[in-house]
């Protein structure tokens, strides 16, 4: 039976939910509080020719993203051009740098040169990671996770031990490699899952396969091209998109959603799917008696980091810089402890620089450079202009040292910062989180916040605070799961 469905939010999960819901035959409306779609993956342009992706910049797991387009008889190449990055990225260490090549054979050679026997160990690691990827991303993460019984299948039962759900990633990496640089290289992908490697299940070695083995890519025009492509699919399927349309209230009667209030107007719907921040949706949009979780529940959850970001336009080319550069001169364990345990601004921060203009001439003026700097930080800490500027100066000094460029600040003609307060204002992000709920063992699958409201029959949730978790591919999958559940 066809339903009239409202989607709150237009990030990856919202657009995915909308596209699948419309494909299932429903009348679908997206309500977006901001003046452009995309959520954390929005894009903005400056008057002097810079084009900045505001959020995601690592195009990993290309096959999972491709699955979305295939579900609509399309290909990503119908909408944008994907370029493989070589090297995939560079890591800056205190005692020298390391670039990860696009070719797996060259990657294997790099490992062997760094640590005797590590080439064979990498083969073993990737073979194991590929298995986890194929089971985890194809079978494990597509479950709505209402009950553990969903995982009682011969294939998943047979795979349980090999998935390494009960061992941690920190220990798993050290079973294969001993050299500090290789350990850092292999642990890096899980940082944004929301916990230290010692608290992340070894299952997530699948990210090393989905990134390193399948390659790091770039969609020409920026990551926003993916958002635009998903929007086109939504429109092709009849989805209506409403901008500057903040949902102020979800109106409930007799344990059913009746309508939503948008800009003081009440609009009747049969079903609501919230791609908005889960905590905000429950605490601000529905009456207390209908909430799945109370405030104490959220306080006890482990969230992925927030981050301090600078969007920078340089009027000159910056030499010796790759598309992706990770500044890991300091101790990873210290930085992660200050994010997740001590909850304070880092004393010796690691950070990341993205320079898409090295690959794409259209994101900066001729002879200019587009760079954004990102430093992971704890959620909920005090955000001030003084703290932002303090860390900006530190990152700039390290950027100068790496690129062998003096007075780099004098070359900046555009500068914008983004941090905890902005995440709260723009996305109602709980404590200013940037990446959602951490994928720790006790926040996996059924132990994540429920995809459906347990007290309201026709209210569902999607996105990085519910299953399957944070990241672009998981958010797209989350939208598909929510659309399927809401159509039942």
VORO-243056 format. One record per residue: residue in one letter; x, y, z of N, C-alpha, C, O, CB in turn. Coordinates in steps of 0.2 Angstrom, whole numbers, plus 5000, padded with zeros to 4 digits. Glycine has a CB too. Layout:
BEGIN
AXYZXYZXYZXYZXYZ;...
# end
This chain:
BEGIN
X500449945000500050005000500450065000500950075004499550005006;X500350114996500750174995500650215001500050225004500550214989;X501150245004501150295010501450365008501750365003501550265015;X501250405012501550475011502050485017501950475023500950535012;X502750485015503250475019503650545020503850575014503750425017;X503850565026504250625027504950605029504950555034503950675032;X505450625026506150615028506450675031506350725028506550585022;X506650675037506950735040507750735039508050685042506750735048;X507950775035508750785034508850755027508550705025509050745039;X509350785024509550765017510350745016510650755011509450825012;X510550715022511250685021511250625017510750605014511550675028;X511750585017511850525014511250475016510950445011512450485015;X511150465022510550415024509950445022509450405020510650405032;X509750515023509150535021509050535013508450515011509150615023;X509550545009509450545002509350465000508950454996510050574998;X509650425003509650355002508950325004508650295000510150315005;X508750345010508050325012507550355007507050315005507950355019;X507550415005507050445001507050404994506550394991507250515000;X507650394991507650364985507350294985506950274981508350354982;X507550254990507250184990506550184992506150144990507650144996;X506350234996505650234998505150254992504650224991505450285004;X505450304988505050314982505050264977504550244973505450384978;X505650224976505650164972505150114974504850074970506350134972;X505050114981504550064983503750084982503350054984504650054991;X503750144979503050164977502750214981502150224981502550104977;X503050244986502850294991502850364988503350384984503150284998;X502450414991502550484990503050504995502950505001501850524990;X503550534993504150554998504350624998504350654992504750504996;X504350655004504550725004505150725009505150695014503950765007;X505750765007506250775011506250845014506150895010506950765007;X506350855021506350915024507050935027507250895031505850925030;X507350985024508050995026508051065029507851115026508550995019;X508351075035508351135039508851185035508751245036508551125046;X509351165032509851215029509651235022509151205019510551175029;X510051275019509851305012510151265006510051285001510051375012;X510451205008510651165003510651085006510751075012511351185001;X510651045001510650975003511350945005511850975003510250924998;X511350885008511950855009512150845016512650805017512450895006;X511850875021512050865028512750885029513050935026511950795030;X513150835032513850845033514250845027514850865027514150795038;X513950825021514350825015514150885010514150875004514150755011;X513950935013513750995009514451025006514951005008513451045014;X514351065001514851104998514751174998514151194997514951074991;X515251214998515151284997515651314992516251284992515151325004;X515551374989515951404985516151474987515651504990515751404977;X516651504985516851574987516851614981516851594975517551574991;X516751684982516751724977517451724972517351744966516651794979;X517951704976518551704972518751634969519351624968519151734976;X518251594969518451534965518651464968518851424965518951544960;X518551464975518651404979518051364980517551394981519051424985;X518051304979517551254980517751204985518151164984517351224973;X517351204991517551164997517051114998516451134999517651205003;X517251054998516850995002516851005009517451015012517050925000;X516251005013516351025020516450965024516650975030515651055022;X516350905021516450845026516850795022517450795022515750815027;X516550735020516850675018517350695012517150735008516350625016;X517950665013518450675007518750605005519150605000518950725009;X518650555009518950485007518450445004517950425007519250455014;X518550434997518050394994518350314994518750294990518050414986;X518150284999518250215000517650164999517150194998518550205007;X517850104999517250054997516850074991516250074992516850045004;X517150084985516850104979516250054977515750074974517350114974;X516349994979515849944977515249954980514649934978516149874977;X515249974987514649984991514250044988513650044988514849984998;X514650094987514350154984514050134977513450164975514850214983;X514350094973514150074967513450034967513050044963514650034963;X513449994973512849954974512150004974511649984971512849914980;X512250054977511650104977511450124970510850114969511850164981;X511950144966511750164959511450104955510950114951512350194955;X511750044956511549984953510749964955510449944950511949924954;X510549984961509949964963509350014959508749994959509849984970;X509650064956509150104952509350104944509150144940509250174954;X509650044943509950034936510350094933510250114927509250024931;X510750114937511250164935511950144937512050094941511050234939;X512450184935513150184937513350244940513150304937513550154931;X513850244944514150314947514450354941514350414941514650294952;X514650314936514950354930514450384926514650424922515350304926;X513850374927513250414924513250484926512950534923512550384925;X513550494932513550554936514150594937514150654937513150544942;X514750554938515350584940515950544938515850484937515350604947;X516550574937517150534935517550514941517650564945517550574930;X517650454942518150434948518850424946518950394941517850364951;X519250454950519950454948520350414954520250434960520250524948;X520750364952521150334958521750374960522050404955521350264955;X521850384966522350424969523050384969522950324972522150454975;X523550404967524250374967524750424969524950464964524350334961;X525050424975524850384980524150394983523850444982525450394986;X523950344987523250354990523350414995522850444996523050284993;X523850414999523950465004524750465006525050415005523450465010;X524950515009525550515013525550525020525050565022526050575010;X525950495024525950495031526650535033527150515031525850425035;X526550585037527150625039527350595046526950605051527050695039;X527950575047528150555054528750595056528950635052528350475053;X528850595062529450635065530050615062530550665061529450625072;X530150555060530850535057530750515049531150475047531150475061;X530350545046530250535039529550515037529150505041530750475037;X529450515030528750505028528650445024529150405022528550565023;X528050425023527850365020527250375015526750395018527750305025;X527250355009526750365004526450295003526850245001526950404998;X525750285003525450225001525250224994524850254992524850215006;X525650174990525450174983524750144981524550104985526050134979;X524550164975523950134973523950064971523550024973523650174967;X524550044968524649974966524749924973525149944977525249964962;X524349874973524449824979525149794979525449784984523949774979;X525449784973526149754973526649804975527049784979526349724966;X526549864974527049914976526949924984527349934987526949984972;X526249924986526149924993526449864997526749875002525349924994;X526449804994526749754997527549764997527849745002526549684993;X527849784992528549804992528749854997529249845001528749824985;X528249904998528449955003528449925010528849935014527850005003;X527949875012527949845018528549805019528849805025527249805019;X528749765014529349725015529949765016530449745020529449675008;X530049815013530649865013530649895020531149905023530649915008;X530049905023530049935030530149885035530449895041529349965031;X529949825034529949765040530049705036529549685032529349765045;X530549665037530649605034530149555035529949545041531349575036;X529849525030529249475031528649505031528049475031529349435037;X528549575031527949615031527549605025526949615025528049685033;X527849595019527549585013527049525014526449525012527949575007;X527249465016526849405017526349415022525749395022527349345019;X526549455027526049465033525449515030524949505032526449505039;X525649555025525149605022524649555018524049565018525449655018;X524949505015524449465011524049425016523449425014524949415007;X524249405021523849365026523349415029522749395029524249335032;X523549475031523049525033522549545029521949545030523449585035;X522649555022522149575017521749515015521149525014522549595011;X521949455015521549395014521049395019520449375018521949335014;X521249395026520749395031520249455031519649445032521149395038;X520549515029520149575029519649575023519049595024520549635028;X519849545018519349535012518749485014518249505012519749505006;X518949435018518349395020517849435025517249425024518649335024;X518149465029517749505034517349565030516749575031518149545039;X517649585025517349635021516749605017516149635017517849675016;X516849555014516349515010515749495014515149495012516649465006;X515849475020515349445024515049505028514449515029515649395030;X515549555031515249605035514849655031514349675033515849645038;X515149675025514749735021514249705017513849745015515349765017;X514249645016513749615011513149575015512549575013514049565006;X513349555021512849515025512649545032512149545034513049445026;X513249565035513149585042512849645043512349655047513849585046;X513049695039512749765040512149785037511849835038513249815037;X511849735033511149745030510549725035510049735033511149715024;X510749705041510149685045509849745049510249795051510449635050;X509249745050508949805054509049795061509049845065508149805053;X509349745063509549735070509049745076509149775081510149785071;X508449715074507949715079508049665085507849665090507249705076;X508349605082508549555087509149515084509349515079507849505087;X509449485089510049445088509849385083510249355080510349415094;X509249365083509049305079509149325072509149275068508249295080;X509149385070509249405063509949375060510049365054509249475062;X510449365065511049335063511149265064511749235063511549375068;X510549235065510649155065510449125058509949115056510049125070;X511049125055511049095048511649055047512149065050510949155042;X511649005043512148955042512848995040513348985043512048905037;X512749045036513349085033513649125039514249125040513149125027;X513249165042513449205048513749165054514249185057512949255050;X513349115055513649065061514349035059514749035063513149015062;X514349015053514948985051515549035051516149025052514948955044;X515349105050515849155049516049185056516549225056515649205044;X515649175061515749205067516449215070516649275072515249175073;X516749155070517449165073517949205069518349235071517749095074;X517849195062518249225057518149305057518549335055518249195051;X517549325059517449395059517749435065517849495065516649405060;X518049395070518449425075518049485079518349535080519049455073;X517449465081517049515084517249525092517149575094516349495084;X517549475094517749475101518449495103518649505109517549415105;X518849505098519549525098519649595096519249625092520049475095;X520149635099520149705097520649715091521149675090520349745103;X520549775088520949795082521749805084522149785080520649855079;X521849835090522549855092522949785092523449785090522449885099;X522649735095523049675096523049635089523649605088522649625101;X522549645085522549605079523149635074523449595071521849615075;X523149705074523749735070524349705072524849695068523649805070;X524549705078525149685081525349615080525949595081525249705088;X524849575079524949505077525249495070525649445069524349465077;X525249545066525449545059526149595059526549575055524949565055;X526149645062526649695061526949725067526649725072526449755057;X527649735067527949765073528249835072528349865077528549715074;X528349855066528649915064528149975066527549965064528849925057;X528350025070527850075072527550105066526950125067528250125076;X527850125061527550155055527050115052526450135050528050175050;X527150045051526650005048526049995053525449995051526949935047;X526149995060525649995064525150055064524550045064525849985072;X525450115063525150175063524750175056524150195056525650235063;X525050155051524750145044524050105045523550125042525250125039;X524150045048523550005048523050025053522450005052523849935050;X523250055058522750085063522350145061521850155063523050095070;X522650185057522350245055521650245053521250285055522750275049;X521450195048520750195046520150185051519650205050520650135041;X520350155057519850145062519750205067519250205071519950085066;X520150255066520150315071519450345071519150365076520650365069;X519150355065518550385064517950345065517350365064518450415057;X518050285067517450235069517250255076516750235079517650165069;X517650295080517450325086517750295092517450305098516750315086;X518250265092518650235098519350225096519550225091518250175101;X519750215102520450195101520450125098519950085099520750195108;X520950105094521050045091520949985096520649925094521650035088;X521149995102521049945107520349925109520149875112521449955114;X519849975107519149965109518749955103518149945103518950025112;X519049945097518649925091518749855089519349825090518949975085;X518249815088518249745086518749735080518749775075517649715084;X519149685080519549665074519249655068519549655062519949605076;X518549645068518149645062518249705057518249695051517349645064;X518449765060518549825056519149825052519349875049518449885060;X519549775052520149765047519849765040520149785035520549705048;X519149755040518849765033518949825030518849835024518049745034;X519049885034519149945032519749955028519849995023519050005037;X520349915030520949915027520849895020521149915015521449885031;X520449835019520349805013519949855009520049865003519949735014;X519349885011518949925008519249995006519050025001518349945012;X519850015009520150075007520850055004520850064998520350115014;X521250025007521950015004521949964998522249984993522449985009;X521549904999521649854993521149884987521349874982521349794996;X520549904989520149934984520250004981520050024976519349924986;X520750034985520950094983520650154985520050154988520950094975;X520950214985520750274987520550314981520950324977521150314992;X519950344980519750374974519550444975519450464981519150334971;X519450484970519150554971518650564965518850554959519750604970;X518050584967517550604962517650674959517650724963516850594964;X517850684953518050744950517450794951516850784950518150744942;X517650854954517150904956517050904963516650954966516450894952;X517250854967517250854974516750794976516350774972516950914977;X516750784982516350724985515550744985515150704985516450714993;X515450814984514750834983514450804977513850804976514650904983;X514850784972514550754966514150694968513650674964515150734961;X514350654973513950594975513250614978512750584976514350554981;X513250674982512650704984512150724978511650704978512750754989;X512450754974512050784968511850724964511250724961512550824963;X512250664963511950604960511450574963510950554960512550554959;X511450574970510950544974510250584973509750554973511150534981;X510350644973509850694972509450684966508850684966510050764973;X509850674960509550664954509150594954508550594951510050654949;X509350544957509050484957508350494961507850464960509450424961;X508450534967507850544971507250584966506750564966507950594977;X507550634963507050674958506750634953506150634951507450734955;X507150584950506950544945506350494947505950474943507550504942;X506350484954505850444957505350474960504950444964506250394962;X505350544959504750584961504750614968504250634971504150544961;X505350614971505450634978505450714978505750744973506150614981;X505050744983505050814983505550834989505550814994504350834985;X505950884987506450914992506250984994506151024990507150914989;X506250995001506051055004506651085008506851055013505451055008;X506951145005507551175009507251225014506651255013507951205004;X507751245018507551295024506851275027506451315029507451365020;X506851215028506251185031506351145037506351075037505851135025;X506451175043506651145049506051115052505551145053506951195054;X506051045053505551015057505551035064506051025068505550935056;X504951065066504951085073504651045078504751045084504551155073;X504250995075503850955080503550895076503350895070503250985083;X503650835079503250775076502650765081502750755087503750705076;X502050765078501450765081501150695082501150655076500950815078;X501050675088500850605089500250595092500050635097501450565093;X499850545090499150535094499050455093499150425088498550575091;X498850425099498650355099499250315097499150265093498050345095;X499850335099500550295097500650295090500950245088500450225100;X500450345086500550345079500750415077500450465080499950325075;X501250425073501350495070500750515066500550475062502050495066;X500550575067499950605063500250655058499950655053499450635068;X500750695060500950745056501650775058501850755064500450805055;X501950825055502450855057502350935056501950955052503150835053;X502650975060502651045060503251075057503751065060502451075067;X503151105051503751135048503651215047503151225044503851105041;X504051255050503951325049503251345051502851385047504051345042;X502951315057502351335059501751305055501151315057502251405060;X501851265050501351235046501351155048501851125048501451245039;X500751135049500651065051500551025044500051045040500051055056;X500850975043500850935037500750855039501150835042501450945032;X500150825036500050765038500450715034500550715028499250745037;X500650655037501050605034500850535037500650535043501850615035;X500950485033500850415036501450385040501350355044500650375030;X502050405038502650385041503150435041503250475036502850325037;X503550435046504150485047504750445047504850395051504050535053;X505350465044505950435044506450485046506550535042506150395038;X506750485052507150535054507950525052508250475055507150555062;X508150555047508850555046509250615050509850615049509050565038;X508850645054509150705058509550665064509450605065508550745060;X509850705068510150685074509650645078509150675080510550735078;X509850585080509350545084509250575090508650575092509750475085;X509750595094509650625100509150685100508650695104510250645104;X509250725095508850785094508150765092507650795095509150835088;X508050725088507450695086507050675092506450695093507450645081;X507350635096506950615102506850665107506350675110507350555105;X507350705109507350745114506950815113506650845117508050765117;X506950835107506650895105506050895100505650945101507150935101;X505950835097505350835092504750795094504250805092505650815086;X504850745099504250705101504150705108504650725112504450635099;X503550695111503450695118503850645122504050595119502750685119;X504050665128504450625132504250545133504650505133504550655139;X503650535133503350475134503450425128503350365129502650475136;X503650455123503650415117504450405115504550375110503350445111;X504850425119505550425117505850355118505650315123505950475121;X506250325114506650265115507150265121507150215125506950245109;X507450325121508050335126507950395130507750445127508650325123;X508250395136508250455140508950495140509350465136508050445147;X509050545143509650585142510250545145510750555143509550655146;X510050505150510650465153510950415149511550405149510350435160;X510450385145510650345140511250375135511750345134510050315136;X511050435133511550465128512150485131512750475128511250525125;X512150505137512750525141513250465142513850475142512550555148;X512950405142513350345143513650315137513950265137512950295147;X513450345131513650315125514350345123514550395125513150335119;X514750305119515350325116515250355109515050315105515850265116;X515450415109515350445102515950455098516550455101515050515103;X515950445092516550465087516750535088516350575091516350445080;X517350555086517550625088517150675084516750665080518250625085;X517250735087517150795083517750815080518250775080516850855088;X517750875077518450895074518450975073517951005072518550855067;X519050995072519151065071519351065063519851035062519651095075;X519051105059519151105052519351175050519051225052518551075048;X519851185045519951245042519951235035520251195032520651275044;X519451285031519451285024519851345022519751395024518651285022;X520351325018520851375016520951385009521051335005521551365020;X520951445006521151454999521851494999521851545002520551504996;X522251464995522951494994523051524988522751494983523451434996;X523251584987523351614981523951594977524051614971523451694982;X524351544980524951514976524851444977524551414982525551544979;X525251404973525251334973525751314979526251344980525551304967;X525551264983525951244989526351174987525951124985525451224995;X526951174986527351124984527351064989527251074995528051144982;X527551004987527750944991527150924995527250905001528350964996;X526550934992525950914996525550864992525450884986525550974998;X525250814994524850764991524150784992523950824996525050694993;X523750744988522950754989522750744996522450784999522550704984;X523050684999522850675006523550665010523950625008522450605007;X523550705015524250695019524050695027523650735029524650765018;X524250645030524150635037524750655041525350625040523950555039;X524650705046525250725050525250685056524850705061525150805051;X525650635057525650585062526350585066526650535067525450515060;X526550645067527250655070527250635077527750625080527550725069;X526650635080526550625088526250555089526050515084526150675091;X526150535095525850475097525150465096524750505099526050465105;X524950415092524250405091523850385098523250415099524150345086;X524150345102523750325108523650385113523150385116524250275112;X524150435113523950495117523450535114522950555118524650535117;X523450545108522850585105522250555106521750585107523050595097;X522150485104521550455105521250455113520650455114521550385103;X521750445117521550445124521250515126520850515130522150435129;X521550565123521250635125520650645121520250695123521750685123;X520450605116519850615113519250575117518750605118519850585106;X519450515118518950465121518950455129518450445132519050405118;X519550465132519550455139519550525143519150535147520150415141;X520050565142520150625145519750675143519550725147520950645145;X519450675137519050725134519250795135518950835139518350715138;X519850805132520150875132520450895125520550845121520650885138;X520650955124520950975118521650945118521950935124521051055118;X521850915113522450875113523150915114523150975112522550845106;X523550885118524250915119524750905113525150955112524550885126;X524750855110525150835104524750815098524750755097525750795106;X524350855095523850835090524150805084524650825081523350885089;X523750755081523850735075523350765070522750785073523750655074;X523450775064522950805060523050785053523450745051522950885060;X522550805048522450785041522450845037522050895038521850735040;X522750845031522750895026522450865020522750815017523350935025;X521950895017521650875010521750935005521550985007520950855011;X522050915000522250964995521950944988522350914984522950984994;X521250944987520950914981521150954974521150924969520250924981;X521451014975521651054969522251014966522451034960521851124971;X522650974970523150934967522950884961523250864957523550894972;X522250864962521950824957521450854953521350834947521650764961;X521150904955520550934952520651014951520651044956519850924956;X520851034945520951104944520351154945520451214946521251114937;X519751124945519151164946518951184953518451214953518551124942;X519251164958519051174965519551234967519451254973519151114969;X519951264963520351324965520451364959520451344954520951304969;X520551434960520751474954521451454951521851414955520851544957;X521551474945522151454942522751474946522751534949522251484935;X523251434947523851444951523651454959524151464963524151514949;X523051434961522851434968522851364971522951314967522151474969;X522751364977522751294980522151294985522051334989523351274984;X521751234985521251224990521451174995521651114993520551194986;X521451195001521651145007521151155012520951205014522451165009;X521051095015520651095021521051055026521351005025519951075021;X521151075032521451045038520951025043520451055044521951095042;X521050965045520550935050520950895056521350855055520150875046;X520750915062521050885068520450855072520050885074521450945072;X520450785073519950755077520050775084520650785087520050675077;X519450795088519450815095518950785098518450755095519450895095;X518950785105518350755109517750795108517750855106518550765116;X517150765109516550795109516450825115516650805120515950745107;X515950885115515750915121516250955125516050985130515550865126;X516850965122517351015125517151085123516851095118518050995124;X517451135127517351205125517651225119518251215118517651245131;X517251255115517451275108517451355108516951385110516951255102;X518051385107518151455107518551475101518951435098518451485113;X518551535099518951565093519651555095520151545091518751635091;X519851575102520551565104520851505103521351495101520551595111;X520451445105520651375104520751365097521251325095520251325108;X520251385093520351365086520951395083521351365079519751395082;X521151455085521651495082522351465084522851455081521651565083;X522351445091522951415093523151355089523751345088522851395101;X522651305088522851245084522951265077523251225073522251195085;X522651315074522751335067523451345066523851325062522351395065;X523751385071524451405071524951345071525451345067524651455076;X524751305075525151235076525151195069525651175067524951195082;X524551195066524451155060524851185055525151155050523751145059;X524851255054525151295049525851285049526251275044524951365049;X526151285055526851275056527151205054527651205051527051285064;X526751155055526951095053526851085046527151045042526451035057;X526351115043526251115036526851155032527051125027525551155034;X527051205035527651245032528251195032528651195027527751305036;X528351165038528951115038528951065033529451045030528951085046;X528351035033528250975028528350995021528650965017527550945029;X528051055019528051075012528651115010528751135005527451115010;X529051135015529651175015529451245012529851275007530151145010;X528951275014528651335012528651385018528451365023527951325009;X528951445017529051495022528451545022528151555016529651535022;X528251565027527751625027527051595024526751635020527951685024;X526851535025526351505021525651545023525251545019526251435023;X525651575029524951605031524851665026524351685025525051635038;X525451695024525351755020525051745013524851785009526051795019;X525051675011524751655005524051645005523751625000525151595002;X523751645011523051625012522551685010522651745013522851605019;X522151675006521651735004520951715006520451755005521651744996;X520851655008520151635011520251585017520651545016519751605005;X519951605022519951555028519351555032518951605033520551585033;X519051495033518451485037518551425042518851375040517851475032;X518351435048518451375053517751345054517251375053518751405059;X517751285056517151245058517351195064517851165063516951205052;X516951195069517051155075516451135078515851145076517551195079;X516551115085515951095089515351135088514751105087516151085096;X515351195089514751235089514451235083513851245082514951305091;X514851235077514551235071514151175069513651175066515051245065;X514451115072514051045071513451055075512951025072514550995073;X513451085081512751085084512251135081511751115080512951115091;X512551185078512051235075511751205069511151215067512351305074;X512251175065511951155058511651095058511151085053512551155053;X511851045062511550975062511250955068511050895069512150935060;X511150995073510950975080511350915083511050875086510150955080;X511950915081512450855083512550855090512750905093513050865079;X512350795093512450785100513150795102513650765100512250715102;X513250845107513950865109514450885104515050885104514250815113;X514150905098514550925092514950865089515450885086515050975095;X514650805089514950755086514950765078514550795076514650685088;X515550735075515550745068515450675064515250675059516250765066;X515550625068515450555064514950505067514950445065516150525064;X514550525072514050475074514250445081514650465085513850435069;X513950385081514150335087514650295086514750265080513450295089;X515150285090515650235090515550165088515050145091516150245096;X515950135084515850065083516150015088516549975086516050045076;X516050025094516349985099515949925100515449915097516450025106;X516249875103515949805103515249815107514749775105516349755107;X515249855112514549855116514049905112513549925115514649875123;X514249935106513849975102513849945095513849985090514050045103;X513749885095513749855088513049815087512749785092514349805087;X512849825081512249785079511649805083511449855084512349705079;X511349755087510749755091510849805097510449835099510549695093;X511549815098511649865104511749935102511849975106512349835107;X511549945096511550015094510850045095510350005096511750025086;X510750115095510050135095509550105090509850105084510050215095;X508950095092508550055087508350095081508250155081507950035091;X508250055076508050085069507350115069507150155065508150035064;X506950085074506250105074506050125081506350105086505850045072;X505550175081505350195088504950135091504450115087504950255087;X505050115097504750065100504050075102503650035104505150035106;X503850145103503250165105502750195100502150205101503350205111;X503050215095502650245089502750205083503250185081502950315088;X502150175081502150125075502450145069502750105065501450105074;X502450215067502650235061503250285061503250335056502050265057;X503650285066504250325066504850285066504950235070504250375073;X505350305061505950265061506550315061506450375060505950225054;X507150285062507750325062508250295057508250235056508050325069;X508650335054509250315050509850355051509750415053508950315043;X510350335049510950375049511550355054511450295056510850445051;X512050395055512650365059512550355066513050335069513150415057;X511950375069511850355076511450295077511250275083511450415079;X511250255071510950195072511350145067511850165065510150205070;X511050095066511350035062511450065054510950095052510949975062;X511950045051512550005054513050045057513550015060512849965048;X513050115056513550155060513850205055513550225050514150105062;X514450235058514650295054515050285048515250225047515150335059;X515050335043515450325037514950335031514350325032515750265037;X515150355025514750365020514350295017513750295017515150395014;X514750245016514450185014513950155019513350135017514950125012;X514150155025513650135030512950175031512450145032513950125037;X513050245030512450285030512050275024511450275025512750355030;X512350255018511950245012511550175014510950175012512350235006;X511850125017511550065018511050075023510450045023512050015021;X511150115028510650135034509950155030509450135033510950185038;X510050205025509450225022509050175019508450175019509650275017;X509450125016509050075012508750025017508150005016509550025008;X509050015023508749975028508050005031507549975031509249955034;X508150075032507550105035506950115030506450105032507750175037;X507150125024506650125019506250055018505650055018506950145012;X506650005019506349935018505849925024505349895024506849885018;X506149945030505749935036505049975036504549955038506149945043;X505150035034504550085034504050065029503450085029504850155032;X504250025024503750005019503349945020502949925017504149985012;X503549905026503249845028502549865031502149815033503649815034;
# end
